[in-house]
Amino acid sequence: MKILVLNAGSSSVKYQLFNMDTNAVLASGMIEQIGENESNAKIKYFDHGVESVIERKSTIKDHKMALKLMSTLLIESGTISDLNDLDGIGHRVVQGGASFREPVIVTDYVADEIERLIPLAPLHNPGHLAGIQVSIEQSPNVPQVVVFDTAFHSTMPKHAYLYAIPYKFYEDLKIRRYGFHGTSHRFIVKEAAKYLQKDINTLNAITLHLGNGASVSAIRNGKCVDTSMGLTPLEGLIMGTRSGDIDPAVLFYLARKLGYSIDDLDKLVNKESGLKGICGNNDMRAINKLAEEGDAQAQLALDMFNYRIKKYIGSYSAVLGRVDCIIFTGGIGENDSNVRLNSCSDLKNLGIEIDATINNQRCRDILTISSSESKVKVLVIPTNEELEIAIQTKEVIENMK
């Protein structure tokens, strides 16, 4: 069974082709700068065990042209002979609102709902929708499945996802916490249960997806009961350019004092804050290097980043009562041993203790970094959102039969 996973953004398309008999990646690629003068397209694939690459530079005016080029590259690579030979196509969609709790086959209703939810994800859902529509047009005989980032968090209880603002805003506008990175959180919880040889339905975990965007979730008996991101991906942890949790009155103050508009404030907290706002850089590798060289602002950014993570670990430990494991994933979570060590330091009272020597090892597979005395297992698990989308797509298609 061959499943293609598509992640269409406003000006890019990422794709991976899986052999679902072995979960092996047959090909992966990216088409960038759609709509600009010169677009870049690249595909990696394996030919008799040897990695090969095809690259193209051309003008790609829209998603229709991008997916046609993707089809051409996949055919040239020899991994498929035609898009209609696929067994299924899985689409990542960031915002599914309260409408979708599970992955679904694309129908007119599903497409209409994704469009209706654009105001909740204006940077993501339009690109996702364009990718879905073009994909259906180009491969009408292939089942199309949508996997929502928000779906994993749909098990949160009402007292966790509501905001303490007038209830009518929830009733009329569906303003609530939705959470994001759900596909990643779901994948690593499943992997942790297998690794620890525990029934996922009894597993309590705190999952930390740390990258330029970052979120943490509380998992009770395999299901999400709380998460740090909210109505949008802005809430929660300090991120690369996003502020995370902030007193809303700060924005009122800036508007009155400096005349900031709504758009100014939006740009400020989403693109100019977080690590970048503190030290002028949002690349964690560069920030670590600057801190090592004595840059006080870089060190402050690291301290703030780690402190916010620690606060969430503490609060979610209280929510769960019993924590079986803490899981780090994402670009920072998988690769930055200092973040892992410092965000879990001085938490022995919660049964959390890291082995500094093991923690410094390079993580390629699942790694236990907690000490032998730690009551809570601390794991590093490489995430694979594309594979999780492919797995869920396969399950939906098989359930149709």
MOSUL-V734516 format. One record per pair of residues at least 12 apart in sequence whose ideal C-beta (glycine too) atoms are under 8 Angstrom apart, sorted by the first residue. I is the first residue (numbers start at 0). J is the second residue. Records with the same first field share a line. If there is no record, write none. Layout:
I = J  J
This chain:
0 = 18  19  20  86  87  393
1 = 16  17  18  19  25  78  79  84  85  86
2 = 16  17  19  85  86  87  88  89  389  392  393
3 = 15  16  17  73  82  85  87  88  89
4 = 16  17  88  89  90  91  385  388  389  392
5 = 88  89  90  91  130  134
6 = 90  91  127  130  385
7 = 62  90  126  127  129  130  131
8 = 123  126  127
9 = 122  123  125  126
10 = 31  32  33  34  35  126
11 = 29  30  31  32  33  126
12 = 29  30  33  62  65  66  69  130
13 = 27  28  29
14 = 27  28  29  69
15 = 27  28  385  389
16 = 73  78  79
17 = 385  386  389
19 = 86  389  390  393
22 = 386  389  390
25 = 44  45  78
26 = 42  43  44  45  73  76  78
27 = 42  43  44  385
28 = 40  41  42  43  69  72
29 = 41
30 = 59  65  68  69
32 = 59
33 = 59  60  61  62  64  65
34 = 59  60  61
35 = 58
36 = 58
37 = 56  57  58
38 = 56  57  58  59  65
39 = 54  55  56
40 = 54  55  56  57  59  65  68  69  72
41 = 53  54  55
42 = 69  72  73  76
44 = 76  77  78
46 = 76  77
51 = 76
53 = 72  75  76
55 = 68  72
61 = 129
62 = 126  129  130  133
63 = 133  136  137
65 = 133
66 = 130  133  134  137
67 = 137
70 = 82  137
82 = 137  138  141
83 = 138  139  140  141
85 = 138  141
86 = 141  142  393  396
87 = 141  142  143  144  392  393  395  396
88 = 134  138  141  142  143  144  392
89 = 102  144  145  146  388  389  391  392
90 = 105  127  130  131  134  143  144  145  146  388
91 = 127  146  148  182  384  388
92 = 113  123  124  127  131  145  146  147  148
93 = 120  123  124  127  147  148  149  179
94 = 116  119  120  123  124  147  148  149  177
95 = 112  113  116  145  147  148  149  150
96 = 112  116  119  149  173  177
97 = 153  173  175  177
98 = 112  116
99 = 112  145  147  149  150  153
100 = 150  153  154
101 = 150
102 = 144  145  146  147  150  391  392  394  395
103 = 144  145  395
104 = 142  143  144  145  395  399
105 = 131  135  143  144  145
109 = 145
110 = 128  131  132
113 = 127  128  131  145
114 = 128
119 = 177  230  231
120 = 231
131 = 143  145
142 = 395  396  399
144 = 391  392  395  396
146 = 182  387  388  391  392
147 = 181
148 = 179  180  181  182
149 = 177  178  179  181
150 = 181
151 = 178  181  182  184  185  216  223
152 = 176  177  178  179  181  184  216  223  226
153 = 223
154 = 222  223  224
155 = 176  178  223  224  225  226
156 = 224
159 = 176  224  225
160 = 175  176  177
161 = 175  176
162 = 174  175  176  229  230
174 = 230
175 = 230
176 = 226  228  229  230  234
177 = 228  229  230
178 = 214  216  223  226  227  228  229
179 = 212  214  226  228  232
180 = 208  212  214  216  228
181 = 223
182 = 384  387  388
183 = 208  328  329  382  384  387
184 = 206  208  214  216  218  223  226
185 = 387
186 = 382  383  384  386  387
187 = 206  208  326  328  380  382
188 = 202  204  206  218  221  326
190 = 365  380
191 = 204  324  326  365  378  380
192 = 221
194 = 365  378  380
195 = 323  324  376
197 = 323
199 = 221
200 = 220  221
201 = 220  221
202 = 218  220  221  323  324
203 = 218  219  220  319  320  321  322  323
204 = 218  322  323  324  325  326
205 = 217  218  311  312  315  316  319  322  324  325  326
206 = 218  325  326  328
207 = 308  312  325  326  327  328  329  332
208 = 328  329  332  382
209 = 236  308  327  328  329  330  331  332  335  338
210 = 239  329  330  331  332
211 = 238  239  240  281  330
212 = 232  238  239  241
213 = 235  236  237  238  243  329  331
214 = 226  227  228  232  235  236
215 = 227  235  236  308  311  312  315
216 = 315
217 = 315  318  319
218 = 319
219 = 319
224 = 318  319
225 = 315  318
227 = 243  311
233 = 268  269
235 = 311
236 = 304  307  308  311
237 = 273  274  303  304  307
238 = 273  274
239 = 273  274  275  281  282  283
240 = 269  270  271  272  273  274  275  276  281
241 = 268  269  272  273
242 = 268  272  273  276
243 = 273  307
244 = 307
245 = 268
250 = 264  268
253 = 267
274 = 286  300  304
277 = 296  299  300  303
278 = 294  296  297  299  300
279 = 296
280 = 297  300
283 = 330  331  335  338
286 = 300  301
287 = 301  335  337
301 = 337  338  341
304 = 338
305 = 338  341  342
306 = 342
308 = 338  342
309 = 342  343  344  346
312 = 325  342  343  346  349  351
313 = 346  349
316 = 349
322 = 349  350  351  375
323 = 375  376
324 = 375  376  377  378
325 = 343  351  375  376  377  378
326 = 378  379  380
327 = 339  377  378  379  380
328 = 379  380  381  382
329 = 382
332 = 379
333 = 362  379  380  381  382
334 = 362
336 = 358  359
339 = 353  358  368  377  379
340 = 353  355  358
343 = 377
349 = 375
350 = 373  374  375
351 = 369  373  374  375  377
352 = 369  370  372  373
353 = 368  369  370  373  377
354 = 368  369  370  371
362 = 379  381
363 = 381
364 = 381
365 = 378  379  380  381
366 = 378  379
